[in-house]
Amino acid sequence: MAIKLPKIKAPHRKKLLKTGKIFFWFSVGALLGLFLLTSSVLILFQRLNHERIYPGIMVNGVDFSGKKEEDIRNYFKNKNDKIADTKFVFTNATEIATVSAKEIDLGYNYNLLATQAYNLGRSRNLISNVSIIFQGYTQGLNLPSSYSYSDQKLMSYLSPIVEKMRIEPVDSVFTFRNGRVTEFKASRNGQDADVGKLKDQIEKTVVQAVVSQNAQEYSINIPVKVLEPNITTAKANNLGIRELIGSGSSLYQHSIPGRIFNVGLAAGRINGILVPPDSVFSFNNALGDVSAFTGYKQAYIIQNGKTVLGDGGGVCQVSTTLFRAILDAGLPIVERTAHAYRVSYYEQDSPPGIDATVFSPSVDLKFKNDTGYHILIQSVVDPVNLHLTFELYGTGDGRQAKITKPVITSQTPAPPDLYQDDPTLPKGQIKQVDFAAAGAKVYFTREVTKDGKVIISETFNSNYRPWQAIYLRGTKE
C-alpha cells in the first residue's frame, strides 16, 4: 500500500527556498571569511618566521624552533666531525681490516635534514601547511634523523679480506676397479663471506656509531657461508665411503734414501685398499712380498737382534702409522706387536709405545671392520717434510676413541758403545751401524664408546730392550 505524503502549499515552499538560499550564501561567506582570515594569519606567521624553522619543529628529538637552516646544518655537521675517527674493525679467522667513519663518509645527512626541517609547513598545499604548523605549535613535530655511508667505499676496503676468505668447494672423485680404489678424493665444502649478513651487522653497528657522542671502536666478525660441492663423497659411491673416520701420522726425518723410498713404496701399495664389512684386514696380506724382487731397496732392519741392512727397511714406519689411524678410528685391533727396542723415528712426533712392527709371515698388524660399511684406506706421503699420514674413510657410527698418554713404568740405560774391527773398511774409518736406545716398559689404554656404552676397553703394552750403539772400526791397510 502506497503512503501518501502531505502536500506542501506553494507559499510555504517559497519560504523554504528563500531560507535555504540565505543559509547557503551565509555559509559560503563564512567559509570565505575563514579562508581569508586563515590566509592572513598564515601570511603574518610566515613573515614573522621568515627564513626560520617554524615553532615546535624538532629533528631527532632536538628542538630547532626559530633556528635557520644553517643552524641545523652546522649542528649535524659538528656531530659528524665528532665521530669521524670512529673505527670499524672487521675480522675473520686469519685476516683483519680497519676502516674509519671518515673513510666511508659515515654521518648524518645534514643538508637533507636542514632542508626538510625548513620546508615543513612551507608546501604549496595551504591545508597541509596549516595542519603542520598547528601540530608543531601545539604538540611538536619530530623529524627522524637521516644518515648514510658509502657502501662502495666500504666494500672497496673490505674486498681484499673478503676475496681471501673464498675457498672453492671440491667435488669428490671415486674410481673403483677390480676391488680397489684407483683414484679417490674426498669432497670438501668451500666457504665465502656472507655479504648479506655482513651488511645487516654493519647497519646495526652504524646506528650505534652515529648516535654516539664521540669516536668509538666497533668490532665486526665477517660471517661465513658454506659452499657445498656438486658431488659429495656420499654421492660418488654406494659402498658407504662417506666421511673420514680416523687418521694417524708419523715423521721419518733423517732416514737414509733407501728407507725413504721404501716408506713411499709400501704406503702406495696399501693406498686404495677397501676393507669389506665384518672382514679382518691383514697388513702383511695387503702389502704382499717385501724384497728386492718387488722393488724394495736396502735399508736398516732389525734381524737376529741386530740392526742390519736388509730389503724393505722402513716398512714398519708404514705399519706404525696405520696402527695410529686404526686406534683413532676406534676399530677393534686383532693383532699388534711392539718393536724390540725404541726407534727414534716413531718418537719424532709421538711419545714411545705407539708403534707396530711387522715381519711376514709371523708378525702382523690386523684389525676388524665392524662398522657395517666398507672402509677405504688412503695414504698421504709428504716427500718434502718426510711426513706420512693414513686416513680411513667410511661411515661414522658415532663411536668415540679416547687414548691415554703412554706411561713409562721403568727405564733401563743403553749398554756401552761397542766397537768391532772390520777388515773391509779402510784403517782409521769409523762407521756406526747401530744406535743406542734406552730400554723401557710402556703402556697406554684405549676406550671406545658408542651410544654412551663402552664397546672396547684395552691396554697396549710395550717392552723395549736396551740397545747399544755399534761402530765398525776399519782395519784394512
Kinemage of the C-alpha trace (Angstrom):
@kinemage 1
@onewidth
@group {chain A} dominant
@subgroup {mainchain}
@vectorlist {calphas} color= white
{ca met a 1} P 0.000 0.000 0.000
{ca ala a 2} L 1.497 3.353 -1.054
{ca ile a 3} L 1.972 6.067 1.581
{ca lys a 4} L 0.776 9.487 0.619
{ca leu a 5} L 2.975 12.407 1.750
{ca pro a 6} L 1.293 15.618 2.729
{ca lys a 7} L 1.474 18.306 0.097
{ca ile a 8} L 3.372 21.488 0.881
{ca lys a 9} L 1.461 24.525 -0.084
{ca ala a 10} L 3.021 26.972 -2.548
{ca pro a 11} L 3.572 29.916 -0.095
{ca his a 12} L 5.397 27.632 2.344
{ca arg a 13} L 7.580 26.167 -0.452
{ca lys a 14} L 8.757 29.619 -1.495
{ca lys a 15} L 9.584 30.483 2.101
{ca leu a 16} L 11.716 27.317 2.496
{ca leu a 17} L 13.629 28.025 -0.716
{ca lys a 18} L 14.377 31.557 0.385
{ca thr a 19} L 15.629 30.367 3.781
{ca gly a 20} L 17.856 27.744 2.095
{ca lys a 21} L 19.418 30.371 -0.180
{ca ile a 22} L 20.153 32.652 2.744
{ca phe a 23} L 21.818 29.769 4.689
{ca phe a 24} L 23.846 28.750 1.650
{ca trp a 25} L 25.263 32.192 0.978
{ca phe a 26} L 25.854 32.756 4.657
{ca ser a 27} L 27.885 29.523 4.797
{ca val a 28} L 29.855 30.462 1.676
{ca gly a 29} L 30.576 33.830 3.162
{ca ala a 30} L 31.647 32.353 6.468
{ca leu a 31} L 33.982 29.872 4.749
{ca leu a 32} L 35.394 32.621 2.559
{ca gly a 33} L 35.918 34.800 5.587
{ca leu a 34} L 37.588 31.944 7.451
{ca phe a 35} L 39.800 31.303 4.461
{ca leu a 36} L 40.777 34.970 4.227
{ca leu a 37} L 41.403 35.118 7.958
{ca thr a 38} L 43.456 31.926 7.898
{ca ser a 39} L 45.427 33.156 4.910
{ca ser a 40} L 46.094 36.472 6.596
{ca val a 41} L 47.186 34.788 9.824
{ca leu a 42} L 49.359 32.357 7.825
{ca ile a 43} L 50.967 35.180 5.864
{ca leu a 44} L 51.647 37.076 9.064
{ca phe a 45} L 53.013 33.887 10.691
{ca gln a 46} L 55.299 33.260 7.710
{ca arg a 47} L 56.610 36.843 7.768
{ca leu a 48} L 57.340 36.600 11.474
{ca asn a 49} L 59.256 33.336 10.851
{ca his a 50} L 60.948 34.390 7.627
{ca glu a 51} L 63.929 32.078 6.968
{ca arg a 52} L 63.335 30.476 10.352
{ca ile a 53} L 62.295 26.971 11.368
{ca tyr a 54} L 58.670 27.010 12.467
{ca pro a 55} L 57.888 26.624 16.193
{ca gly a 56} L 57.732 23.047 17.511
{ca ile a 57} L 59.786 21.542 14.693
{ca met a 58} L 62.351 19.024 16.008
{ca val a 59} L 64.982 16.900 14.309
{ca asn a 60} L 65.992 13.675 16.035
{ca gly a 61} L 64.426 14.991 19.255
{ca val a 62} L 66.264 18.356 19.163
{ca asp a 63} L 64.035 21.476 19.058
{ca phe a 64} L 65.091 23.883 16.284
{ca ser a 65} L 62.220 26.359 16.676
{ca gly a 66} L 63.248 29.771 15.314
{ca lys a 67} L 66.610 28.477 14.032
{ca lys a 68} L 67.879 28.843 10.480
{ca glu a 69} L 68.668 26.097 8.011
{ca glu a 70} L 72.340 26.787 8.534
{ca asp a 71} L 71.971 26.146 12.259
{ca ile a 72} L 70.658 22.628 11.624
{ca arg a 73} L 73.321 22.007 9.020
{ca asn a 74} L 76.110 23.049 11.370
{ca tyr a 75} L 74.642 21.113 14.297
{ca phe a 76} L 74.716 17.772 12.493
{ca lys a 77} L 77.926 18.569 10.659
{ca asn a 78} L 79.559 19.064 14.054
{ca lys a 79} L 78.214 15.690 15.189
{ca asn a 80} L 79.800 14.096 12.114
{ca asp a 81} L 83.154 15.672 12.985
{ca lys a 82} L 82.999 14.126 16.473
{ca ile a 83} L 82.588 10.580 15.105
{ca ala a 84} L 84.934 10.952 12.117
{ca asp a 85} L 87.627 8.897 13.866
{ca thr a 86} L 85.272 6.055 14.793
{ca lys a 87} L 86.925 2.762 13.841
{ca phe a 88} L 85.270 -0.346 12.443
{ca val a 89} L 87.457 -3.431 12.832
{ca phe a 90} L 86.445 -6.282 10.514
{ca thr a 91} L 87.887 -9.716 11.299
{ca asn a 92} L 87.720 -13.325 10.201
{ca ala a 93} L 89.774 -16.334 11.299
{ca thr a 94} L 93.066 -15.008 9.909
{ca glu a 95} L 92.579 -11.509 8.489
{ca ile a 96} L 91.783 -8.056 9.843
{ca ala a 97} L 90.760 -4.771 8.211
{ca thr a 98} L 90.196 -1.404 9.897
{ca val a 99} L 88.086 1.404 8.393
{ca ser a 100} L 87.231 4.828 9.842
{ca ala a 101} L 83.879 6.606 9.633
{ca lys a 102} L 85.521 9.407 7.658
{ca glu a 103} L 86.909 6.981 5.068
{ca ile a 104} L 83.433 5.688 4.248
{ca asp a 105} L 81.637 9.065 4.523
{ca leu a 106} L 79.590 7.913 7.512
{ca gly a 107} L 77.432 10.537 9.175
{ca tyr a 108} L 74.195 12.484 9.291
{ca asn a 109} L 72.811 13.867 6.012
{ca tyr a 110} L 72.960 17.419 7.368
{ca asn a 111} L 71.961 19.141 4.115
{ca leu a 112} L 68.912 16.934 3.714
{ca leu a 113} L 67.859 17.307 7.346
{ca ala a 114} L 68.201 21.097 7.225
{ca thr a 115} L 66.169 21.365 4.017
{ca gln a 116} L 63.430 19.020 5.233
{ca ala a 117} L 63.074 20.806 8.572
{ca tyr a 118} L 62.885 24.243 6.938
{ca asn a 119} L 60.299 23.135 4.346
{ca leu a 120} L 57.902 21.687 6.919
{ca gly a 121} L 54.810 23.926 6.684
{ca arg a 122} L 56.026 25.640 3.506
{ca ser a 123} L 54.481 23.475 0.815
{ca arg a 124} L 52.017 24.670 -1.839
{ca asn a 125} L 49.139 22.998 -0.026
{ca leu a 126} L 47.519 25.505 2.319
{ca ile a 127} L 45.601 22.929 4.344
{ca ser a 128} L 48.747 20.797 4.792
{ca asn a 129} L 50.751 23.848 5.876
{ca val a 130} L 48.137 24.891 8.424
{ca ser a 131} L 47.927 21.342 9.793
{ca ile a 132} L 51.718 21.049 10.177
{ca ile a 133} L 52.049 24.486 11.788
{ca phe a 134} L 49.182 23.785 14.189
{ca gln a 135} L 50.561 20.369 15.101
{ca gly a 136} L 54.060 21.760 15.653
{ca tyr a 137} L 52.767 24.686 17.723
{ca thr a 138} L 50.513 22.593 19.947
{ca gln a 139} L 52.353 19.324 20.471
{ca gly a 140} L 55.595 19.471 18.498
{ca leu a 141} L 56.596 17.654 15.328
{ca asn a 142} L 59.713 15.450 15.259
{ca leu a 143} L 61.601 14.749 12.048
{ca pro a 144} L 63.564 11.453 12.264
{ca ser a 145} L 67.304 11.578 11.653
{ca ser a 146} L 68.837 10.623 8.327
{ca tyr a 147} L 72.347 9.230 7.940
{ca ser a 148} L 74.313 7.398 5.290
{ca tyr a 149} L 77.677 5.904 4.384
{ca ser a 150} L 79.352 4.951 1.112
{ca asp a 151} L 78.724 1.265 0.577
{ca gln a 152} L 81.024 1.394 -2.453
{ca lys a 153} L 83.947 2.780 -0.437
{ca leu a 154} L 83.370 0.327 2.412
{ca met a 155} L 83.357 -2.702 0.117
{ca ser a 156} L 86.499 -1.470 -1.643
{ca tyr a 157} L 88.285 -1.554 1.725
{ca leu a 158} L 86.843 -4.979 2.541
{ca ser a 159} L 87.296 -6.625 -0.866
{ca pro a 160} L 90.857 -7.928 -0.173
{ca ile a 161} L 89.840 -9.703 3.049
{ca val a 162} L 86.582 -10.968 1.502
{ca glu a 163} L 88.429 -12.385 -1.513
{ca lys a 164} L 90.910 -14.237 0.724
{ca met a 165} L 88.000 -15.833 2.604
{ca arg a 166} L 86.654 -17.554 -0.504
{ca ile a 167} L 87.540 -21.239 -0.767
{ca glu a 168} L 86.090 -23.164 -3.675
{ca pro a 169} L 84.323 -26.442 -2.845
{ca val a 170} L 85.950 -29.675 -4.037
{ca asp a 171} L 83.972 -32.384 -5.802
{ca ser a 172} L 84.603 -35.986 -4.813
{ca val a 173} L 86.456 -38.358 -7.137
{ca phe a 174} L 85.953 -42.102 -6.716
{ca thr a 175} L 87.286 -44.556 -9.313
{ca phe a 176} L 86.847 -48.231 -8.450
{ca arg a 177} L 88.454 -51.047 -10.452
{ca asn a 178} L 88.950 -54.739 -9.657
{ca gly a 179} L 88.110 -54.394 -5.982
{ca arg a 180} L 90.466 -51.469 -5.398
{ca val a 181} L 90.024 -47.713 -5.450
{ca thr a 182} L 92.472 -46.393 -8.051
{ca glu a 183} L 91.614 -42.731 -7.625
{ca phe a 184} L 89.989 -41.058 -4.654
{ca lys a 185} L 89.461 -37.536 -3.483
{ca ala a 186} L 87.093 -36.716 -0.662
{ca ser a 187} L 84.654 -33.904 -1.244
{ca arg a 188} L 85.259 -30.728 0.689
{ca asn a 189} L 82.971 -27.857 1.485
{ca gly a 190} L 84.064 -24.412 0.433
{ca gln a 191} L 83.295 -21.111 2.055
{ca asp a 192} L 82.650 -17.490 1.233
{ca ala a 193} L 81.895 -14.300 3.088
{ca asp a 194} L 78.154 -13.910 3.718
{ca val a 195} L 77.861 -10.355 2.414
{ca gly a 196} L 74.116 -10.197 3.117
{ca lys a 197} L 74.533 -10.944 6.833
{ca leu a 198} L 77.603 -8.722 6.936
{ca lys a 199} L 75.621 -5.734 5.694
{ca asp a 200} L 72.926 -6.396 8.312
{ca gln a 201} L 75.608 -6.290 11.011
{ca ile a 202} L 77.058 -3.114 9.510
{ca glu a 203} L 73.650 -1.385 9.533
{ca lys a 204} L 73.149 -2.163 13.223
{ca thr a 205} L 76.642 -1.017 14.135
{ca val a 206} L 76.399 2.149 12.056
{ca val a 207} L 73.301 3.231 14.015
{ca gln a 208} L 75.245 2.906 17.268
{ca ala a 209} L 78.191 4.813 15.830
{ca val a 210} L 76.073 7.707 14.504
{ca val a 211} L 74.184 8.341 17.741
{ca ser a 212} L 77.375 8.156 19.801
{ca gln a 213} L 78.673 11.419 21.229
{ca asn a 214} L 82.305 10.699 20.333
{ca ala a 215} L 84.608 8.345 18.437
{ca gln a 216} L 84.389 4.655 19.378
{ca glu a 217} L 85.784 1.364 18.114
{ca tyr a 218} L 83.479 -1.396 16.920
{ca ser a 219} L 84.429 -4.991 16.092
{ca ile a 220} L 82.538 -6.835 13.395
{ca asn a 221} L 83.196 -10.523 12.685
{ca ile a 222} L 82.665 -11.243 8.996
{ca pro a 223} L 80.101 -14.086 8.787
{ca val a 224} L 80.854 -17.115 6.635
{ca lys a 225} L 78.544 -19.172 4.474
{ca val a 226} L 79.242 -22.754 3.380
{ca leu a 227} L 79.627 -23.581 -0.316
{ca glu a 228} L 78.698 -27.200 -0.907
{ca pro a 229} L 80.281 -29.282 -3.711
{ca asn a 230} L 78.221 -30.581 -6.595
{ca ile a 231} L 79.411 -34.157 -5.960
{ca thr a 232} L 79.813 -35.186 -2.320
{ca thr a 233} L 81.767 -38.258 -1.240
{ca ala a 234} L 78.484 -39.995 -0.361
{ca lys a 235} L 77.100 -39.376 -3.867
{ca ala a 236} L 80.268 -40.591 -5.591
{ca asn a 237} L 79.907 -44.215 -4.425
{ca asn a 238} L 77.457 -46.687 -2.936
{ca leu a 239} L 79.901 -48.540 -0.677
{ca gly a 240} L 79.387 -46.400 2.403
{ca ile a 241} L 82.556 -44.338 1.835
{ca arg a 242} L 81.160 -41.069 3.152
{ca glu a 243} L 83.497 -39.424 5.639
{ca leu a 244} L 86.825 -39.536 7.434
{ca ile a 245} L 86.520 -41.864 10.440
{ca gly a 246} L 90.135 -41.947 11.607
{ca ser a 247} L 93.676 -40.785 10.826
{ca gly a 248} L 97.237 -41.293 12.035
{ca ser a 249} L 100.594 -39.800 11.127
{ca ser a 250} L 104.336 -40.097 11.740
{ca leu a 251} L 107.609 -38.440 10.760
{ca tyr a 252} L 110.635 -40.238 9.303
{ca gln a 253} L 113.113 -37.394 9.025
{ca his a 254} L 116.860 -38.216 8.904
{ca ser a 255} L 116.101 -41.529 7.163
{ca ile a 256} L 118.602 -42.786 4.605
{ca pro a 257} L 117.495 -42.604 0.935
{ca gly a 258} L 116.693 -46.325 0.732
{ca arg a 259} L 114.384 -46.100 3.738
{ca ile a 260} L 112.619 -43.008 2.372
{ca phe a 261} L 112.000 -44.858 -0.911
{ca asn a 262} L 110.626 -47.938 0.850
{ca val a 263} L 108.212 -45.893 3.013
{ca gly a 264} L 106.694 -44.333 -0.113
{ca leu a 265} L 106.529 -47.674 -1.950
{ca ala a 266} L 104.863 -49.580 0.910
{ca ala a 267} L 102.430 -46.743 1.653
{ca gly a 268} L 101.445 -46.658 -2.018
{ca arg a 269} L 100.689 -50.382 -2.041
{ca ile a 270} L 98.374 -50.048 0.955
{ca asn a 271} L 96.703 -46.981 -0.556
{ca gly a 272} L 93.240 -47.537 -2.055
{ca ile a 273} L 92.507 -50.860 -0.342
{ca leu a 274} L 88.864 -51.466 0.557
{ca val a 275} L 88.111 -53.437 3.705
{ca pro a 276} L 84.642 -55.033 3.425
{ca pro a 277} L 82.218 -55.060 6.367
{ca asp a 278} L 82.859 -57.738 9.023
{ca ser a 279} L 86.222 -58.710 7.486
{ca val a 280} L 89.679 -58.706 9.108
{ca phe a 281} L 92.394 -56.636 7.439
{ca ser a 282} L 95.912 -58.112 7.406
{ca phe a 283} L 98.790 -55.709 6.784
{ca asn a 284} L 101.082 -58.480 5.517
{ca asn a 285} L 98.475 -59.850 3.105
{ca ala a 286} L 97.685 -56.387 1.789
{ca leu a 287} L 101.342 -55.446 1.345
{ca gly a 288} L 102.495 -58.677 -0.284
{ca asp a 289} L 106.099 -59.776 -0.695
{ca val a 290} L 108.749 -57.375 0.579
{ca ser a 291} L 112.021 -57.954 -1.241
{ca ala a 292} L 114.309 -56.612 -3.923
{ca phe a 293} L 112.198 -58.584 -6.426
{ca thr a 294} L 109.161 -56.450 -5.623
{ca gly a 295} L 111.045 -53.176 -5.865
{ca tyr a 296} L 112.288 -52.541 -2.316
{ca lys a 297} L 115.710 -51.108 -1.578
{ca gln a 298} L 118.041 -51.961 1.237
{ca ala a 299} L 117.727 -50.036 4.493
{ca tyr a 300} L 118.269 -50.812 8.164
{ca ile a 301} L 116.077 -53.543 9.669
{ca ile a 302} L 116.180 -55.486 12.963
{ca gln a 303} L 117.251 -59.069 12.319
{ca asn a 304} L 118.509 -61.660 14.812
{ca gly a 305} L 118.975 -58.997 17.484
{ca lys a 306} L 120.975 -56.687 15.262
{ca thr a 307} L 120.322 -53.667 13.087
{ca val a 308} L 121.444 -54.638 9.603
{ca leu a 309} L 120.845 -53.577 6.032
{ca gly a 310} L 118.031 -55.585 4.507
{ca asp a 311} L 115.315 -55.415 1.880
{ca gly a 312} L 112.336 -53.295 2.851
{ca gly a 313} L 113.739 -51.294 5.739
{ca gly a 314} L 111.103 -48.646 6.555
{ca val a 315} L 108.033 -50.845 6.132
{ca cys a 316} L 107.456 -50.676 9.889
{ca gln a 317} L 107.104 -46.895 9.563
{ca val a 318} L 104.046 -47.662 7.430
{ca ser a 319} L 102.577 -50.248 9.812
{ca thr a 320} L 103.148 -47.927 12.786
{ca thr a 321} L 101.349 -45.062 11.059
{ca leu a 322} L 98.413 -47.267 10.055
{ca phe a 323} L 98.230 -48.572 13.648
{ca arg a 324} L 97.757 -44.998 14.855
{ca ala a 325} L 94.930 -44.448 12.350
{ca ile a 326} L 93.202 -47.664 13.471
{ca leu a 327} L 93.442 -46.540 17.092
{ca asp a 328} L 91.925 -43.164 16.228
{ca ala a 329} L 89.046 -44.756 14.292
{ca gly a 330} L 88.071 -46.889 17.302
{ca leu a 331} L 88.285 -50.146 15.335
{ca pro a 332} L 88.964 -53.498 17.059
{ca ile a 333} L 92.667 -54.427 16.810
{ca val a 334} L 93.085 -58.162 16.337
{ca glu a 335} L 96.900 -58.303 16.313
{ca arg a 336} L 99.687 -55.858 17.136
{ca thr a 337} L 103.311 -56.319 18.182
{ca ala a 338} L 105.594 -53.637 19.576
{ca his a 339} L 109.163 -53.206 18.310
{ca ala a 340} L 112.016 -54.938 20.111
{ca tyr a 341} L 113.575 -51.609 21.008
{ca arg a 342} L 112.690 -47.931 20.844
{ca val a 343} L 113.061 -46.494 17.348
{ca ser a 344} L 113.787 -42.772 17.184
{ca tyr a 345} L 111.674 -42.258 14.034
{ca tyr a 346} L 108.494 -43.165 15.892
{ca glu a 347} L 109.182 -40.712 18.698
{ca gln a 348} L 109.752 -37.650 16.488
{ca asp a 349} L 106.112 -36.643 16.876
{ca ser a 350} L 104.811 -39.104 19.467
{ca pro a 351} L 105.607 -40.473 22.922
{ca pro a 352} L 107.072 -44.016 22.992
{ca gly a 353} L 104.761 -47.005 22.853
{ca ile a 354} L 102.519 -46.155 19.886
{ca asp a 355} L 104.168 -48.328 17.232
{ca ala a 356} L 103.567 -51.631 15.474
{ca thr a 357} L 106.164 -53.859 13.858
{ca val a 358} L 105.536 -56.401 11.091
{ca phe a 359} L 107.615 -59.251 9.738
{ca ser a 360} L 105.932 -61.662 7.340
{ca pro a 361} L 104.652 -64.224 7.930
{ca ser a 362} L 104.890 -64.402 11.715
{ca val a 363} L 104.348 -60.824 12.914
{ca asp a 364} L 101.334 -58.968 11.520
{ca leu a 365} L 99.052 -55.978 12.128
{ca lys a 366} L 95.340 -56.789 11.904
{ca phe a 367} L 92.038 -55.037 12.596
{ca lys a 368} L 88.388 -55.891 12.108
{ca asn a 369} L 85.902 -53.734 10.229
{ca asp a 370} L 82.815 -53.848 12.457
{ca thr a 371} L 81.228 -50.630 11.131
{ca gly a 372} L 78.777 -52.337 8.775
{ca tyr a 373} L 80.190 -50.460 5.743
{ca his a 374} L 83.317 -50.623 3.619
{ca ile a 375} L 86.421 -48.840 4.874
{ca leu a 376} L 88.799 -47.181 2.429
{ca ile a 377} L 92.486 -46.883 3.411
{ca gln a 378} L 94.236 -43.823 1.993
{ca ser a 379} L 97.909 -42.932 2.408
{ca val a 380} L 99.325 -39.441 2.025
{ca val a 381} L 103.102 -39.167 1.611
{ca asp a 382} L 104.811 -35.796 2.040
{ca pro a 383} L 108.284 -36.308 0.470
{ca val a 384} L 109.434 -32.789 1.383
{ca asn a 385} L 108.777 -32.918 5.126
{ca leu a 386} L 109.060 -36.741 5.275
{ca his a 387} L 105.640 -37.000 6.851
{ca leu a 388} L 103.310 -39.977 6.374
{ca thr a 389} L 99.568 -39.950 7.040
{ca phe a 390} L 96.937 -42.681 6.831
{ca glu a 391} L 93.279 -41.722 6.522
{ca leu a 392} L 90.417 -44.173 6.969
{ca tyr a 393} L 87.141 -43.342 5.215
{ca gly a 394} L 83.786 -44.986 5.798
{ca thr a 395} L 80.510 -44.258 7.535
{ca gly a 396} L 80.771 -42.988 11.063
{ca asp a 397} L 78.536 -44.769 13.568
{ca gly a 398} L 79.053 -42.362 16.452
{ca arg a 399} L 81.866 -44.232 18.174
{ca gln a 400} L 84.472 -42.158 20.027
{ca ala a 401} L 88.005 -43.318 20.867
{ca lys a 402} L 89.836 -41.982 23.924
{ca ile a 403} L 93.550 -42.810 24.043
{ca thr a 404} L 95.604 -42.060 27.143
{ca lys a 405} L 99.132 -40.665 27.056
{ca pro a 406} L 101.684 -43.507 27.224
{ca val a 407} L 103.125 -44.133 30.677
{ca ile a 408} L 106.753 -45.253 31.123
{ca thr a 409} L 106.872 -47.533 34.152
{ca ser a 410} L 110.594 -48.270 34.118
{ca gln a 411} L 113.672 -47.420 32.084
{ca thr a 412} L 116.997 -49.171 31.538
{ca pro a 413} L 120.040 -47.273 30.259
{ca ala a 414} L 121.573 -48.310 26.968
{ca pro a 415} L 124.635 -50.580 27.180
{ca pro a 416} L 128.084 -49.071 26.483
{ca asp a 417} L 129.022 -48.477 22.858
{ca leu a 418} L 130.543 -51.450 21.089
{ca tyr a 419} L 133.388 -51.164 18.566
{ca gln a 420} L 134.070 -54.046 16.176
{ca asp a 421} L 137.022 -54.409 13.816
{ca asp a 422} L 136.072 -54.537 10.135
{ca pro a 423} L 138.780 -55.565 7.656
{ca thr a 424} L 136.654 -54.306 4.720
{ca leu a 425} L 136.856 -50.675 5.858
{ca pro a 426} L 139.979 -48.545 5.435
{ca lys a 427} L 142.096 -48.319 8.555
{ca gly a 428} L 141.021 -45.488 10.847
{ca gln a 429} L 137.489 -45.197 9.388
{ca ile a 430} L 134.597 -45.478 11.853
{ca lys a 431} L 131.092 -46.404 10.710
{ca gln a 432} L 128.046 -46.542 13.013
{ca val a 433} L 125.723 -49.433 12.196
{ca asp a 434} L 123.523 -49.490 15.288
{ca phe a 435} L 122.175 -46.775 17.535
{ca ala a 436} L 121.822 -46.601 21.291
{ca ala a 437} L 118.337 -46.704 22.829
{ca ala a 438} L 117.312 -46.904 26.459
{ca gly a 439} L 115.112 -49.799 27.454
{ca ala a 440} L 111.627 -49.085 28.784
{ca lys a 441} L 108.311 -50.599 29.757
{ca val a 442} L 105.452 -48.535 28.381
{ca tyr a 443} L 101.697 -48.876 28.350
{ca phe a 444} L 98.678 -46.854 27.221
{ca thr a 445} L 94.950 -47.547 27.231
{ca arg a 446} L 92.157 -47.049 24.758
{ca glu a 447} L 88.445 -46.801 25.496
{ca val a 448} L 85.923 -46.727 22.669
{ca thr a 449} L 82.342 -45.670 23.399
{ca lys a 450} L 79.234 -45.783 21.249
{ca asp a 451} L 75.758 -44.574 22.186
{ca gly a 452} L 77.023 -43.977 25.706
{ca lys a 453} L 78.287 -47.555 26.146
{ca val a 454} L 81.882 -48.807 26.292
{ca ile a 455} L 82.434 -51.220 23.401
{ca ile a 456} L 86.249 -51.529 23.657
{ca ser a 457} L 88.475 -51.172 26.720
{ca glu a 458} L 92.075 -52.354 26.354
{ca thr a 459} L 95.688 -51.805 27.379
{ca phe a 460} L 98.638 -51.852 24.981
{ca asn a 461} L 101.963 -52.889 26.500
{ca ser a 462} L 105.432 -52.437 25.008
{ca asn a 463} L 108.601 -53.937 26.498
{ca tyr a 464} L 111.590 -52.293 24.817
{ca arg a 465} L 115.004 -53.853 25.370
{ca pro a 466} L 118.007 -51.610 25.941
{ca trp a 467} L 120.043 -51.297 22.761
{ca gln a 468} L 123.704 -50.443 22.364
{ca ala a 469} L 125.368 -48.373 19.689
{ca ile a 470} L 127.678 -50.421 17.473
{ca tyr a 471} L 130.534 -48.958 15.451
{ca leu a 472} L 132.638 -50.692 12.828
{ca arg a 473} L 136.342 -49.791 13.023
{ca gly a 474} L 138.308 -50.166 9.786
{ca thr a 475} L 141.472 -52.263 9.852
{ca lys a 476} L 142.204 -52.590 6.137
{ca glu a 477} L 145.748 -51.392 5.325
